[in-house]
Amino acid sequence: MTDKLTVSVLGTGIMGAAMARNLARAGHTVRAWNRSRAKAEPLAADGIGIAGTPAEAVEGADVVLTMLYDGPAALDVMKQAAAALRPGTAWVQSTTAGIKAIGDLAAFAREHRLVFFDAPVLGTRAPAEAGQLLVLAAGPSEHRDAVHPVLDAVGARTVWTGEDGAEGSATRLKLVANSWVLAVTNASGEALALAKALGVDPQNFFDAIAGGPLDMGYLRAKSALVLNDQLTPAQFAVSTAAKDARLIVQAGEQNGIRLDVATASAERFERAAAQGHGDEDMAAAYFASFDEKPTA
């Protein structure tokens, strides 16, 4: 297969739009579809074809890449595209879908004779736009050459976790990694909220931990978004973080473990979303510590 492919990108939110642009920059022919067409239209300036339907987007595609809200959304969109899908097409499924949903998506792939890759990514807006995502992928070795050009265009590195995407090994790793990311995000917000409540200058906290094992670039980056009121545009939205946190909690429950921190994280994200912060960066979970938005 040639290194220059026809790639269909279904879902052009924060991540999907960035991935589509990087695919186009790499010289691939890209067609994109989004449920809200207005979110896809700006991609036309990058030479990306904007499709009116999922079926139109996947017509003749070598690779279909899905980056949608959740597993049910990905399955619904692929069902809409089903009539135009060619047997043997590679499906790179990058939606954070959860363990149960991966089984449903893989079953659809088998039914339509697609080559299924479970391929969630780690990263937010900035690394997505730079083509520096970490791709976690599972799929058959004999078909990986067909998707390497796509994965190389959107990511800095691909970690292969298994031969069978249906087993969800990449999704399982993504949930483990996200459990850490979401916990640290909420811990950062709570530290800032406590500092405010106790009259502590946050800079004194950062100075106290500077250069030690408790210091983290991620803590400083997320804290800066809150302290400098830079929560939009979101690097990764509160509402999406809430969805991912619930998938993590469910995965724990299904495997007989309690995840108290993940449960609390989900509740904080959901509370922040209910306060009107759903489209802001997930650092806005900071506001879940307050009954009302705190004054500066």
C-alpha positions as CSV (number, residue, x, y, z in Angstrom):
1,M,0.0,0.0,0.0
2,T,1.3,3.5,-0.8
3,D,2.3,5.8,2.0
4,K,-0.2,8.4,0.8
5,L,-3.6,7.3,1.8
6,T,-7.2,8.4,1.6
7,V,-8.2,8.8,5.2
8,S,-11.7,9.4,6.6
9,V,-11.8,11.3,10.0
10,L,-15.1,10.9,11.7
11,G,-15.4,13.5,14.6
12,T,-13.6,16.8,14.4
13,G,-13.6,18.1,18.0
14,I,-10.5,19.3,19.7
15,M,-8.6,16.1,18.9
16,G,-10.1,15.0,15.7
17,A,-9.6,18.3,14.0
18,A,-6.0,18.4,14.9
19,M,-5.5,14.9,13.7
20,A,-7.2,15.6,10.4
21,R,-4.9,18.6,9.8
22,N,-1.8,16.6,10.6
23,L,-2.9,13.9,8.2
24,A,-3.4,16.5,5.5
25,R,0.0,18.0,6.2
26,A,1.6,14.6,5.8
27,G,0.2,14.5,2.2
28,H,-2.8,12.2,2.8
29,T,-6.1,12.8,1.1
30,V,-8.4,13.5,4.0
31,R,-12.2,13.7,4.2
32,A,-13.8,14.8,7.5
33,W,-17.3,14.6,8.9
34,N,-18.7,16.0,12.1
35,R,-22.2,15.8,13.6
36,S,-22.1,19.6,13.7
37,R,-20.9,20.5,10.3
38,A,-19.9,24.0,11.4
39,K,-17.1,22.4,13.5
40,A,-15.7,20.7,10.5
41,E,-15.9,23.5,8.0
42,P,-12.7,25.3,9.1
43,L,-10.8,22.3,8.0
44,A,-11.5,23.1,4.3
45,A,-8.9,25.8,4.5
46,D,-6.3,23.0,5.1
47,G,-7.4,21.1,1.9
48,I,-9.6,18.7,3.7
49,G,-12.9,17.6,2.1
50,I,-15.9,18.1,4.3
51,A,-18.5,15.4,4.0
52,G,-22.2,15.8,4.5
53,T,-22.6,12.2,5.9
54,P,-20.5,9.5,7.4
55,A,-21.1,7.4,4.4
56,E,-19.9,10.1,2.1
57,A,-16.7,10.5,4.2
58,V,-15.7,6.8,4.2
59,E,-16.4,6.2,0.5
60,G,-13.2,4.8,-1.0
61,A,-11.2,5.4,2.2
62,D,-8.1,3.3,2.9
63,V,-8.3,4.1,6.6
64,V,-11.2,5.3,8.7
65,L,-10.3,7.1,12.0
66,T,-13.0,7.7,14.6
67,M,-12.5,10.3,17.3
68,L,-16.0,10.8,18.8
69,Y,-17.4,11.4,22.2
70,D,-17.8,7.8,23.4
71,G,-18.3,4.2,22.3
72,P,-22.1,4.4,21.5
73,A,-21.5,7.6,19.4
74,A,-18.7,5.8,17.5
75,L,-20.9,2.8,16.8
76,D,-23.8,5.0,15.8
77,V,-21.7,6.9,13.3
78,M,-20.1,3.8,11.9
79,K,-23.6,2.3,11.4
80,Q,-24.5,5.4,9.4
81,A,-21.3,4.8,7.3
82,A,-21.9,1.1,6.9
83,A,-23.2,1.0,3.3
84,A,-20.1,2.7,2.0
85,L,-17.5,0.8,3.9
86,R,-15.3,-1.5,1.9
87,P,-14.3,-4.9,3.3
88,G,-10.6,-4.9,4.3
89,T,-10.7,-1.2,5.2
90,A,-8.6,-0.4,8.3
91,W,-10.5,1.2,11.1
92,V,-8.4,3.1,13.6
93,Q,-10.7,3.6,16.6
94,S,-9.3,6.4,18.7
95,T,-12.4,7.3,20.7
96,T,-12.0,6.7,24.5
97,A,-14.8,4.2,24.5
98,G,-14.4,2.0,27.6
99,I,-14.0,-1.7,27.8
100,K,-17.6,-2.8,27.1
101,A,-18.0,-0.6,24.1
102,I,-14.8,-1.9,22.5
103,G,-16.4,-5.3,22.3
104,D,-19.4,-3.8,20.5
105,L,-17.2,-1.8,18.1
106,A,-15.1,-4.9,17.3
107,A,-18.2,-6.9,16.6
108,F,-19.3,-4.3,14.1
109,A,-15.9,-4.5,12.5
110,R,-16.1,-8.3,12.2
111,E,-19.6,-8.0,10.7
112,H,-18.4,-5.6,8.0
113,R,-15.0,-7.3,7.5
114,L,-13.0,-4.3,8.6
115,V,-9.5,-4.5,10.1
116,F,-10.0,-3.2,13.6
117,F,-7.4,-1.3,15.5
118,D,-8.1,-0.3,19.1
119,A,-6.0,3.0,19.1
120,P,-6.8,5.6,21.8
121,V,-4.3,8.4,22.3
122,L,-2.7,10.2,25.2
123,G,-2.5,13.9,24.9
124,T,-4.5,17.1,24.8
125,R,-5.0,20.0,22.3
126,A,-1.3,21.2,22.1
127,P,0.3,17.8,21.4
128,A,-2.6,16.9,19.1
129,E,-2.0,20.0,17.0
130,A,1.8,19.4,17.0
131,G,1.3,15.7,15.9
132,Q,2.9,14.7,19.2
133,L,0.3,12.4,20.7
134,L,1.2,9.1,22.2
135,V,-0.8,6.4,20.4
136,L,-1.7,3.2,22.3
137,A,-2.6,0.6,19.7
138,A,-3.7,-3.0,19.4
139,G,-4.2,-4.7,16.1
140,P,-2.9,-7.4,13.8
141,S,0.8,-7.2,12.8
142,E,0.1,-8.2,9.3
143,H,-2.0,-5.1,8.7
144,R,0.0,-2.6,10.7
145,D,1.8,-1.3,7.6
146,A,-1.6,-0.1,6.4
147,V,-2.0,2.3,9.3
148,H,1.5,3.2,10.2
149,P,1.4,6.3,8.0
150,V,-1.7,7.5,9.8
151,L,-0.4,6.8,13.3
152,D,3.0,8.5,12.4
153,A,1.1,11.6,11.2
154,V,-0.8,12.1,14.4
155,G,1.6,10.8,17.0
156,A,5.2,11.1,18.1
157,R,5.2,7.4,19.2
158,T,3.0,4.3,19.0
159,V,3.0,1.8,21.8
160,W,1.6,-1.6,20.6
161,T,-0.2,-3.5,23.3
162,G,-1.6,-6.6,21.5
163,E,-2.5,-8.3,18.3
164,D,-6.3,-8.3,18.7
165,G,-8.0,-4.9,19.0
166,A,-11.2,-6.7,20.2
167,E,-9.4,-7.5,23.4
168,G,-9.2,-3.9,24.3
169,S,-5.6,-3.9,25.6
170,A,-4.9,-0.4,24.4
171,T,-8.2,0.9,25.9
172,R,-7.3,-0.7,29.2
173,L,-3.9,1.0,29.2
174,K,-5.6,4.3,28.3
175,L,-8.0,4.0,31.3
176,V,-5.1,3.3,33.6
177,A,-3.2,6.3,32.3
178,N,-6.2,8.6,32.4
179,S,-7.0,7.6,36.0
180,W,-3.6,9.2,36.9
181,V,-4.1,12.2,34.7
182,L,-7.6,13.0,36.1
183,A,-6.5,12.4,39.7
184,V,-3.6,14.8,39.4
185,T,-5.9,17.4,37.7
186,N,-8.3,17.3,40.5
187,A,-5.6,17.2,43.2
188,S,-4.1,20.3,41.6
189,G,-7.4,22.1,41.7
190,E,-8.0,21.2,45.3
191,A,-4.6,22.4,46.3
192,L,-5.4,25.8,44.7
193,A,-8.8,25.9,46.3
194,L,-7.4,25.1,49.7
195,A,-4.7,27.8,49.3
196,K,-7.4,30.3,48.5
197,A,-9.5,29.3,51.5
198,L,-6.5,29.5,53.8
199,G,-5.1,32.7,52.4
200,V,-2.0,31.1,51.1
201,D,-0.3,32.6,48.0
202,P,-0.1,29.7,45.5
203,Q,3.3,30.9,44.5
204,N,4.5,30.0,48.0
205,F,3.3,26.5,47.5
206,F,5.1,26.2,44.1
207,D,8.3,27.6,45.7
208,A,8.1,25.1,48.6
209,I,8.0,22.1,46.3
210,A,10.3,23.5,43.5
211,G,12.9,21.1,42.2
212,G,11.8,18.3,44.5
213,P,10.0,15.0,43.8
214,L,6.6,16.6,44.5
215,D,7.1,19.2,41.8
216,M,5.4,18.5,38.4
217,G,5.3,20.4,35.2
218,Y,1.7,19.2,34.8
219,L,0.7,20.7,38.2
220,R,2.2,24.1,37.2
221,A,0.6,24.0,33.7
222,K,-2.9,23.2,35.0
223,S,-2.6,25.6,37.9
224,A,-1.6,28.4,35.5
225,L,-4.8,27.9,33.4
226,V,-6.8,28.5,36.6
227,L,-4.8,31.4,38.0
228,N,-4.5,33.2,34.7
229,D,-8.1,32.6,33.7
230,Q,-7.0,30.7,30.5
231,L,-9.5,27.9,30.7
232,T,-10.7,28.4,27.1
233,P,-10.1,27.2,24.6
234,A,-10.0,23.9,26.4
235,Q,-7.0,21.6,26.1
236,F,-9.3,18.8,27.3
237,A,-12.9,19.7,28.3
238,V,-14.5,19.1,31.7
239,S,-17.4,17.2,30.2
240,T,-15.1,14.8,28.4
241,A,-13.1,14.3,31.6
242,A,-16.3,13.5,33.4
243,K,-17.1,10.8,30.8
244,D,-13.7,9.3,31.0
245,A,-13.7,9.3,34.8
246,R,-17.0,7.3,34.8
247,L,-15.5,4.8,32.3
248,I,-12.6,4.3,34.7
249,V,-15.0,3.8,37.7
250,Q,-17.1,1.3,35.7
251,A,-13.9,-0.6,34.6
252,G,-13.0,-0.9,38.3
253,E,-16.4,-2.1,39.3
254,Q,-16.6,-4.7,36.5
255,N,-13.3,-6.1,37.7
256,G,-14.0,-6.1,41.5
257,I,-12.1,-3.1,42.7
258,R,-13.1,0.2,44.3
259,L,-11.7,3.3,42.9
260,D,-12.5,6.0,45.4
261,V,-10.3,8.7,43.9
262,A,-11.7,8.1,40.4
263,T,-15.3,8.2,41.8
264,A,-14.6,11.5,43.5
265,S,-13.0,12.8,40.3
266,A,-16.0,12.0,38.3
267,E,-18.3,13.7,40.8
268,R,-16.0,16.8,40.8
269,F,-16.0,17.0,37.0
270,E,-19.8,16.5,36.9
271,R,-20.3,19.2,39.5
272,A,-18.1,21.7,37.6
273,A,-20.0,20.9,34.4
274,A,-23.3,21.6,36.2
275,Q,-21.9,24.9,37.3
276,G,-21.4,25.9,33.6
277,H,-17.8,24.9,33.1
278,G,-18.4,21.8,30.9
279,D,-16.7,23.3,27.8
280,E,-13.8,24.7,29.7
281,D,-10.5,23.0,30.3
282,M,-10.7,20.2,32.8
283,A,-8.6,22.3,35.2
284,A,-11.9,24.1,35.7
285,A,-12.8,21.3,38.1
286,Y,-11.2,23.7,40.5
287,F,-14.6,25.5,40.8
288,A,-16.2,22.3,42.1
289,S,-14.7,23.2,45.5
290,F,-16.9,26.3,45.7
291,D,-20.7,26.7,45.9
292,E,-20.3,29.9,43.9
293,K,-17.5,31.1,41.5
294,P,-14.9,32.6,43.8
295,T,-13.8,36.2,43.4
296,A,-10.3,36.9,42.1
